[in-house]
């Protein structure tokens, strides 16, 4: 896992605590619920903890006490503009959500809630806009901490950010799960979440094995420790476990947030970071010099602080009554400086000045050319490692020790990049609307593009009469290769190497089915990575494919994983799934692994289909119209990096490094040579599940074949059908109101349904002969009409009959889908209080049989933390139907939203 250490960099922290509000209820009808005096204590203890932590210097911390919205925005932009290393935003106060639950509003001092059909939040910062401001910062890493009601709703906003480079830079820690209100605690002490967080920042976090506390406090360990403690010791206002949430992109980059009290504190500058912020390694001479300078500066800082006093370092402006030209401190300060220099000389530290002057030639270095490198998300980790290595290589260093160039690496979805370069080069340079903005959705205009295949570069070329503002210059051949493999758990893989090669994907899958009938195959999102699209080319096969059947063979609950790395990350979440699921992924990931690799991961072996094209990373020079201001210098920097990366140029004299070019980095990560027998670029002792020579590979993918497969994938699913069953029995009364109530949860899932989808809502409570009443008739609807129907829903003084309602729903949906293959889904949202109707008289067995034969997935969404426990009716019904079981032990709202979106054609 990559680790980002901000110490020694230009960091900023903005701590926002809103303890006082101008408009509160009941005095003001549109005010917030009340004052939050505990929040004032949060700021005081958090400032002390961060200062003691040694990552943020006192002058890098800004405190905003109960700011108005305009003041908050000004402070946020100032912090974002000045941060270069770590940018930390902390907010404590009231957090509000709209009825759809798809946004979080941070309410400032002047906050009001204007009620109507849709609530309007005045004086509040929309978290989406906060993320946009943060994303424009040059900070390498951004950490957001939210201590407020409904903080977990920020996860949905973070997940909706389409730019992977933004998600990769931003980590979010939220005090509580979505749609939950929390108690702020006593007025004389900090809020419970912040109090515990400060305690962990100060005393440290125990490692996962419980063997003690490490010196450094990292974001991921802090988030895990907070979740474990709060869920055990505190409850939300709904009486459920209080579970802090966190979001960080996979593979995660962990951030050092502090050093526990009493631990050693390394200080001084760290090597500059490229992209991830992973530290690059200077040459040994520079390392010694920098370490010496760091020790001197640290010692001088300690001497100054001890002699002059901590307050002296904070005096940055003349005091109001001091005559102009007089420095603060007078003779005492001058004496302190003399003492400081004498002590420094006694300690041998005066040598610092000699060393620093000797290094004055470095200060003459001009700023290096900054290159922007866009790559496929599956390749991003390896490309980033290569860029990190190149940063301090001899090839990137002048004779005077200056760096020639810096490289910013970022990944973006393959289909979006192809469309952006082919059709959107004009708005990429000059965005004119929110509808089409590649700068926002993909990233800055690249100088270099490394797609997963050379065919992808061909797909991105503009043809026809439309004007284009970009020119692509791909290399004639790729510089590396990785075959696509069927990564199988060792227990269900073929025993002999011969049986793992020389067959088509369909043949290998047929043999897998014969060995294990319960085995399944998964593939990542074909719109996001080239490797997943190549897998889809092989999955559909040549000629007129039965795309619906092919997609059904790799179907899964929830949306597909974005990348192959994400897919391999998520499989171990369930041990049974990990042991029985094959993954279509590029071979190199079985060598380099993924950032979330675990010791409990099932060992895997690779099978090599001979009809699935492999990855062929290709270097593409990207030129933009009007982007020739520094063309000669940029061309030279790109040429040097190109030659180093592809192994076609001189890596520099006497580099003395084990890694002399980019191919060595790609070799370490498991890539092969791009031609000939495709031998591994480096030996791999750990690659026991791979075959060195798997035989003749599939031919290279063509641009037309990839475009055809992508279009077939997009058209594979027509409009969906969803039938919602809403438990309206009397026991639901306490789970009905607000965005976290049952109708509100269903509202939040409607964004996944488009105008062509058909859906309806049944109210499930037995008042007469029928186990349900129609709340919204089945058919296409505008979202507003559906939400108003849910607003009219009411709890009835009756029990629910889940058996009767589910049986009727399965019959109804099977009848509607008998003449087509449109995706269908049944959702039953319930508190499980009337499960006795399911288990009586053999009803459950009858229902399970119907669920297996009808072919309609059922999502059982239980407003109960144990609803999906093994053997419970909810879990058995969802498994039998091929659906998914959700309960409040996880993020039920997000899971339900995903399931509905997978069936529908909506925008969310």
N, C-alpha and C positions, 0 to 999 in steps of 0.2 A: 504494500500500500504506500502511495506517495505521501510525504509529510511536508507540510509547509511551516517553516519557522520564521516568523516575522521579525525577530529580534535584530536590531541594527538597521532596519528599514524605516522609511517614513510612514508611520502608521497613524491612524486617527480613530478615535472612538467618540460617538455621539450618544450620550445617555439622556434619554427623554423620560421624564416622570411627570405625569399629570395627576396631581393630588387634589387640585382645586379647580372646580368648574364654575362658570358663571351662571349656567342654567341647569337647575336640578329639580326633579320632581319631589313633592307635589306642587311646590310653589310655581314652577313653570311647566305647563302642560307638555311642552315639547322638549323638556330638558332630559338630561341623563339620569340614571337611577339614583345617584348620590355622590357625595364627596368620597375621596379615597386617601385619608390621612396616612395610611400605612405606606403608600408609595413614596412619600417624602423621605422615609427612613431607607427605602431601597437605594436611592441615589447615594446617600452618605456611605452606606456599607459597601456598595459596589465600587465606588471610586477608590476607597481604601484597598479593597481586594485587588483591583486592577493595578494600582500603583505598586503594591507589594509584589505583584506577580512578575514584574520585570519585563514584560513584553511591551507594554505601553508606558511611555514616559509621562510624567504629570502634565507637561504642556501639550501633550497629544490628546488629552481627554477634555472634551467639552460637555458641560452639563446644562441641559435645558429644563428648567423647573416650570412646569405648568405653562408651556408656551401656547400662544394662539396658533392657528393653522398657518398663517403667513410667516410667522417667526420660525415655526418648525421647518417649513420648506426652505427658508433661507439658510438655516443651520445645516440642514441635510445636504443642500447643494455645496455649501462651503466645505463640509467634511469630505464629500465625494470628490470634489475638485482637488483637494490637497493630499489625499491619501495615495500612496504608491505601493505600500506593502499590504498591511491588513487594514480593512475598513470595518469597524464594528458599530452596528446600530442596535441599541437597546431601547425598548419601549415598554413602559408600564402605565396602565390607565384603563379606561373603558374601551372595549372592543365590540363593535356591532356588526351584525350580518343582515343582509336583505333576506326576504322570504325564500328566495331561490337558494340561499346558502353558498353561492358561488363566488363570494367576495368577502373581504374583511376590511372594515373601516376602523382606523385608529383615531379615536375621538380626542381632540385637543381641548384646550381650556374653553374655547368659544363654541363647543359642539352643541348642536340641536338636532332633533329628529322630527322632520316634518312628515306627519303621517297622512296616508291616503291609500290608494290602491297599491302603490309601491312606495315604500318608505324612502325619504330623501335625507341624506346625512350631511347636514351643513356643519362647517367647522371641523370636518374629519378628513383624514388622509386616506385615500383609497390605496390599499396595499399594492395593487397592480401598478399604480403610478409611483409609489415608493420604490418598487423594484426597478422601474424604468430609470429613475434618477440614479439609483445605485449602479445599474448596469453601465451607465455612461462614465463611471469613474475609471481611472487608470489603475486602481488598486488591483493587486494580484489576487487577493482573496477577500471575500466579503462575508461576514457573519452577521446574521440578524437574530436577535433574541426578543421574543414577544412574551410578556407577562400580562395577560388580559383574558377576559372571558372570550370564548370562541376562538382562541388563538389558533387552534388546529385548522380553522378554515383557510388560513394562509397557505396550507399545503396544497390545496386545490389551485390556488393562484400560481404558486411556484411550478406545479406540474404542468400548467397551461402555457408556460413560457416555451416557445417553440425553438428558441436558439439554444443548442446544447452548450455553446461556449459560455452563455450567461448562467445556465443552471450549474455548469461545472465550477464557476467561480463563486457562486452564492450558496451558502449553507444556512439553513433556517432551523432554529430551535424554538419550539412553541410550548407554552406552559401547560396546555391541556388539549385534549382531542377536540375535533370539530363539533360545533353546535352544543357546547357544554359551558355553563356558567360556573364560576368558582368564587369561593369566599376570599376576600382580601385580608382576612385576619384582624388582629387587634390594631387599634389606632396607635399604640405605643411601640410597635415593632414592625419589621419589614413583612411583606407578603410572604406566605409560606414557600412559594416556588423560588423567589429571589433569595430568601434567607438560606434555603438549602443549597442553591447554586453558589452563593458566596462562601458558604462553609466548605464546599468541595473545591472551589478555586483556591481557598486558603490552605486547607489541610491535605489536598490531593485526592486522587481517585484510586481505589484498589484495582489491581489488574484483574483480568477475567478469571484467573486461576485462584484469586484470593490470597496471593502470596505476599501482599504488601502494597504500599503506595509508591508509585513512580514519582520521580522528581517533577516531571512535566505533566501539565493538565491539558489534554487534547479534547477537541470538540466532540468526537464520536464517543469517547469514554465518558465525558461529562454528560452527554445526552442519555447514554445508557444508564448511568448511575442515577440521574434524576428520575428517569422513568421507573426504575426499580424501587426507589425510595418513595416517591410520591404515590405510586399505585398501591403500595403497601400501607402507608400511614395516613392517607388523605382520601376524601370522597368529594365528588362534584356536588353541585346543588341538587342534582337528580338522584343522588345516593349511589352513583356508580363509581367504580375505581377511577381515581384521578390519574390520567396517563399522559404525561408530556410526550410530544411528538417531535420528530426531526426529519429533515429532508436534506439529502446531499446526493449529487449525481454519482452513478456508478461508472467506472470504478472510483471510489471515493478518494478525495485528497484530504487527509486529516490536518487540522490546524492547531498549532500550539497556542493556547490562550493564556497560559501563565505557568509559573513555577511555584510549587507549594512552599509554604513558609518553612524556613530552616534548610531548604535544599540549596545546592550550589546553583548560581545563576551565571551561565556563560553570557558575556555581553560582547558587543562589537558587531560590526557589519557582517552579514552573511553574503555568500556569493550571489550574484544576481540570478533571478529565475527566469525561465522561458516558459510561458504558457501556464504550466501547472504550478510554478513556484518551487519545484524541486530544486534543491541547491546544486549549482554547478560547481565543479571542482577546479580551483585555480592551480597553476603549477606550484611545485613545492616551494620555490623561492617566494612567490607572491603569497602563498599561504602563510609562510613564516612571517613575512613582513606585515600582513594584515593582522595576524594573531598578535604580534608584538604591539602594533599600533592600538589594537583593541584593548590589550592589557594596560597600556599606558593611559589611554583615555579613561578607562574605568577607574584606574587608581587616582588619576587627577580629579575625576568627578567625586570620588569618595573623599579625597582630601579637601576639595573645595567645599563640599557639603558639610564636612565636619568642622572646618575652621570658620567659614563665613556664615554657615547656617542655612537651612533649607529654604528659607524665605528669599535669600538673595538671588537665587537662580530664577525666581519668578518675576523679578522686577524688570519688566521690559519697556516701561514708559516712565517719563519723569514724574515724580510725585507732585501733587498739586501746588505745594508751597515751597518747592525747591527752586532756587535761582537757576536760570538757564545755564547750561554748560557744566553744572556740578553733577558728578556721577553719584549714584546712591552708595551710601556706606562710608564715604569720606576716608579719613585716615585709617579707620579700622579695616576697610576693604583693602587698602594698599598694603597695610601690614600683613593681612591675610595672604595676599598674593605673594609677598616676599617670603613668608613662611612656607607657602605652598611650593615655591620654586626651590627653596633651600632643601625642603624635605624630598622633593623630586630628585634633586641632584644627589642627595645622600643615598637615595634608593637606586641610583643609576638610571633614573628615568629620563634625565635630560637628553639621553641618546635619542629619544623620540624625535626631537627637533632635527637632529642630524639625519635620521632615517627619512623623515618626512621630506626634508629638502633634497635628499638624494633621490627621492622618488618624484621630484618635480617634473621630470620629463613626462610622467604619466598624466599630469594635470594639463599638459598641452594637447592631449588627445581630443580630437573633435568628436561630436556625437556620431556613433556608427549608423549606417543605413539600417532602417527598420523594415524587415520583410514580413509580409503577411502570407501565411501558408494555410490553405484550406484543404482538408482531407476528409476521407470517408470515416465515419464514426468508428468502424471496426479497426481501422488502421491508426486511429488517433494516438493511442498510447505508445505504439512503437515509433511513429513519426516524431512524437514529442521527445522520446528518449534520444532519438537521433539528433534532433535540434539541440537538446541539452548538451550532448556530447560535442557537437560541432562548435558550440558557443565558445569553449575554451581551447579548441584544438589549434594546432600550429597553422592549419589552413585558414583559420579565421583571425589570425594575429599578425600584425605588421612587425617589421624588424624593430620598431621602437616600443613594442609591447602593447600597442593599441588594438582594440577590437575592431574588426572590419564591419561586422553587421550583427544585428540582433534579429531574432525570428520569433514572431507570435504565431503559435499553432492553435488552430481551432477546427472543430468538426461540425458538420451539418448534414441533415438528411439528404441522401443521394438524389432522390427525385426532385426535391426542392432546389438543389444546386443545379441540376440539369436544366430545369425550367428557368431558373434565374439567369444563367449564362446564355441560354438560347433565346429566351423571349423577353427578359426583363432587365437587360443591361442599361437601358435608359433610366428607369426608376431606381436601379441600384446606385447609379451615380447621383440622381436627384429625385429622391422620393417625393411624390406629389399627393399621395393619399394613404390612408391607413389600410386600404384594401390590398395594395401591392407595395410592399416595402422590404426588399431583400436585405437592406442594411439591418433592419430589425429582426427579420426572420432567419437570416443566414449568418450575417456578420459583415465585417468590412470588405471592401473590394480586394480580392486576393492578388498577390503577385505570382504565387505558385499554387498550383492545384495538384494534389495527388489522389486521383480517384482509385477505386478498387480494380478497375479494368481499363484497358485502352479503348474498349468499345464505349464506355461511358463518356469518354472525351469526345468520341464521334457523335454520340447522341446529343451532346450539348452544343454542337456547332449550329449556327443559324443558317437556314436555307430559305430561299424565297426573296421577296422584294422588301420585306420589313428591314428597316435600318437597324444596324447593331453598333454598339459602342465598345465592343470587346473582341479581341482576337486571341484565339487559342493556338498554342504551338506545342503539341504533344511530341514527346520523343518517339522515334521510330519503333522502339521496342520497350517492353517493361524492364524494370531493374530487379525484380524479385518475383517469386511465385509461391502460392500456397494452395494445394488442392482442397476441394470441398470434401468433407468426410461425414460419415454417419457415426457420430460419437456415441457408443453404446456402453451401458454399464457392463463391467467385466463379467458379471454373472449370467448375462443373456447374449454375450457376443459369441461369434464363431471361434472355435478352438484353434483351428489351423490358419496360418497366414494365407494359404491358397484360397480358402473359402471366404476370405475377407477382401478379395480383389477379383478383377476380371468379370464383374457382373454389373448390370444396370442398377439404378436406384430401385426400380420396381422389383427386380430379382432379389436384391438384398433385403428389401422389406418383406417380400413373400417368405423368405427363409426365416426372418425374425418372427413373423406371425406363427410359423410352424413350431418354432422353439418356445415361444411364450405368447399365448393368445391375448394376454392382458397388456402386452407391450404397446406403447404409443410412440409417435414421432412428432417432434415439434420443430418449427422453423421461425426465425425472427421476422420482423416486419419488412416485406419486400420494398416498401416505399422509402425505407430509412437507410438501408445499407446495400451495397452492391452484392455482398456475399449472400444475403437473403434473396435477392432477385435472381442470382445465379442458381440458388437452390430451387427457386420456383420454376426456372427454365427446365431444370431436370425433372422436377415434380410433374409438370404438365406433359413433358415428353414431346416428340415431333408430331406433326399433323394436327388434326382436329381433336383436341383434348377434351375430355369430360371434366371441365374445370370445377364444376360444383362437387363432383365426387372427389377430385384431387384435393380441393380445399377441405372437404369434410374429413379426409384422412389425416389432416394435421390440425384439426380444430381443437381448441382448448377453451377452458373457461377464462373469461377476461380477454383483453386485447393481447396480441402477440408482443413478445419482448422487443424493444426497439433494436437492440444489437445482439450479436451472437454472445458477447460477453455478458450482457444482461440475462440472456437465456440460461447460460451456464451458472450464473449467480443465483437465479431463482429456483432452480431445480432442487437444491438441497434444503429448501424451506420445508419440504415434506419428504421424509425419508423414503416412503413408499413410492412417491413419484420419481425420486432420484434413482431408485433401483430398477424402475421399469420403463424409463423414458429415454429414447434416443433423440439426439439433437443434430440437425443439419447445420454444421458450422465449419469455418475454415480450420484447417489442420493446425495452424500455428498456435491457436489458443490452447491446444492440448500440451504445448511446450511452455509458453510464457504464462499460462494461467490467467486468472482474472483477479481484479482488485479485492473481491470479496471471497476469495478462495478459503475453504474451511478444512479443518482436519477431519471432519466427518464426511467429506465429499466421497461419494461412491467412486472407486477406481474405474476408469473408462478405457476402452480400446477403440481404435479407428477402423472403420470399414470404408473402402474406397470405390464408390460408384464410378463406372467408366463413361457415364453420359451426363455428368454434371460439370460444367466448366469451372475452372479454378480461378482464384484471385490472381491478378497480374498488375500490381501497383505500377503506375506510370507517372513520370514527371511531366507536368504540363506548365509551360510558361504562359502567364496570362498578361495581356497588354490591354490597357484602357485608353480610349480616345481622350486626348488632353492630359494624359498622365505621364508626360515626357519631360517634366521640369528637371528631374535629376536622372534622366534616362541612362546616361553613361555609367554613373556610379551604381545605379540599381542593377543594370545589366551585368556589371562586373561582379557585384555581390551575389547575384543569382547564379551566374556561371560558376563561381567558386563553390557555392553550396551544392549545385548540381553535380559538379565533378567529384566532390567529396562524397556526396550521398550515394551516387551510382557507381563509385569506384573507378571512374574513368580519368581522374586527374591526380596530381601530386598532392599528397596530404601534408606536405610541409617538411622541412629538413629537421632531422633529429627530433622528431616529435616525442620519442620516448614513451609513447602510450601503447597500451595493448590494443585499443580500438583505434585503427588508423583511418577508417572510413565508415560511411553509413551502412554498407553491406554487412560489416561486422556486427553492427547493432541489430539489423534485421535478422542476421544469422542467430544471434543470441536469443531472439524471440521466436525462433522456430521456422523461419522462412527458408525457401529453397532457391536454387539457381533458376533463372527464368527460361533457360533453354537446355538442350541436350537431354540428359537423363534426369534432370531436375534434382540433383543431389542436394542434400542439406548444406546450407552455407556454413554451418558450424555443427560440431558433434554435440549430441545431447544424451548424457547418461540417464537422465530421468525420463526420456521418451520411450518407456517400455511398451506403451500401447500403440506405437506407430510402426510403420513398415518403411524401411529405408528406400526400397525400390518397389512401389506398388504396381508397376507395369505401365502400359501405355495410358496416358491420361486422356480425358475428353478434350476435344478440340476447343480452341478459344471461342469465347462467346461473341456473337455478332450483335451489332447495334440493333438491327431489326428484330432479332429474336428476343432481346431484352425488352425493347419497347412493346412488342406484342404480348409478352408474358405480363408486363406491368399493366397493360390495358385489360387483359383478361382477368387479372387479379382484382382490378378496380370494379369490373363489371360483374364479378362472380356473384355478388349479392344484390338482389333487388330491394325494394322497400320492405321493411319488416312489419311484423305483427306482434303486439305486446298486450297481454291482458293482465291488468293489475287487480289483485284481490286485497282489499283493505279491511283488516279486522276492526270492526266497529262495535264490538261487544262492550259491556259496561266496565270490564277490567282495564280497558284502554284509556279511561278518562284521565289518568295521570300522565299519559304519554301522547297527548293530543295537540297541545298548543305550541305555537312558535315554530321556527325553522327546524328545530330538533324533534318536534312531534311527528306522529305518523303521517298526516297529510303533507306536512312540510318536507319530509324526507322524500315522498313520492314526487313533489314538485321539483326537487333538486335533480331528479333523474330525467325530467322531461326534455332537458337540453339535448339529449342523445337521440331524440326523435324529430324527424323532418316532416315537412308538409305532405309528403307522399306516403309516409308510414301510417299504418292503421293501429289504433289502440283504443282501449276502453277501460273503465274502472268499475269494479263491483264492490259494494259495501257488504261485508260478510258478518251478518248477525241474524239469528233465526227468530223472526217475528211471526212467521206463518208456515206455509207449506214449503216455500223455497228457502234454500240456505243462503241466498244472496239477493240483493236488490241492485238494479243497475243505476250507478251514480253518473256515469258518462257512457253514452252509447258507443258501440264499437264502430270505428271508422277513422278517417283522417281528421285532424283537428288543428286549429291554431293554438299555440301554447297558452296564450292568455285565456282562451275559452276553457281549456282543460284546468288551468289553475283556479279559475272562478268556480268550476264544478267541485274541485277539492276543497275550496273555501266553504262550500255549502255542506260538506260532509259533517256528520254529527255522530256522537256516541249514542248507542241505543241501550235501553235497559233490557238486555237479552244476552244470552250466551252465543258464541260463535259455533258453527258446525264446520270445522275445517275439512272433514272427510267429504261431506256433501258438496261443499264449494269447490274443492280441488278436483273431485271426480267430474263435476259438471264443466269445469274449466278445461280439463284435458279432452273431454268429448267435444266441446265447442271448438277448440283450436285445431284438433285433428280434422274436424269437418271442414274448417276454413282452408286448411292447407292441403287438401287431398289432390288438388289439380295443379299444384305448382311446388317449387322448391324454395319459396321465400323463407327467410329466417323467421322463426317464431320463438316466443318466450312467454312464460307465465311467472308472475311475481306475486308472492304471498307475504305481506307484511303483517306480523302478528306478535303478540306478547307470550304466546304458547300457554296461556292460562286454561284453554279449553282443549288441551291435547287428549283428554280422556275420550273425546268423541272420535279421535283417530285410532286409539288403541282398543276400543271396545268392539266386541262381536267380530273379530277378524278383519275389521275395516282396513287396518294398516297393510296387511298382506295383499288384500284386494287392490288397494290403491297403488302399492308398489308394482304389482303386475301391470296395471293400467299405465303407470308411468314408464315402464320399460317398453311397452308395445306401441304407445302413441307417438313416440319420437319427438315430443315437445319438451325442451328443457324447462325445469322449474327452479326458480331461485327462491329459496326459503330464507326470508330476512327476519330474523328473530330479534326483538327488542329485549334481549336477555343474554347475558354474557355466557351462559352455558347452553344456548339453543343448538349449537352445532357440535356438541360433545359427541364422541363416538358412540353409536348405538341409539342416539336420540332420534325421534321420528323425523325431525327436520333434516338431519344429516342423511338418513336413509332414503328419504324421498328425493332429495336433490341428487344424490348419487345414482339412484335408479333411473332418473330421467335424463342424466347427463348434464344436469344443471349445477348450481353452486349454492352452498350454504353460507350464509352471512349472519354474524351476531355481533353484539357490542364488544366482544373481546378484541375484535379488530375494528378497522374503519368501515363500518357498515355503509355509511353514506357514499363514500368513494367507491366501494365495491359494487354497490347497486348501480351507481351512475355508470360505471364501466360496463356492466353486463347489459344494461339497456342500450348504451351507445354502440356496443358490438352488434346488437340486433338491428338498430335503427340507422337512419341516414342523416341524423342531425349534425350540427356543427360542433357540438361539445363532446 
